[in-house]
Amino acid sequence: MLKSPILALPNFDEEFIIKTDASGLGIGAVLQQHGHLIACLSKILAPRHQSVSTYEIELLDVDIQGCLALHRDLLLTSIGRD
């Protein structure tokens, strides 16, 4: 049985971790603190973006990280590379 994730309240005095992942069909990110999920997002890529290179899709991930960071000190990682 699948369970819905329980979101934790953030402590803005502590470090956050953003993990991102991308495929040819979509991109996603999770914001964590001490291994607990704070927030998550995913987006299906428009058909015109589905044909671009993996490098360009990873740049979209970096853009998501920038949107989530909002001038906070964060540890940025990419799923599959940590």
Protein Blocks (a to p, Z undefined) as FASTA:
>chain_A
ZZddddddddfkbccdddddddfkbccddddeehiafbdcdddddfklmmmcfklmmmmm
mmmmmmmnnopacddddehiZZ
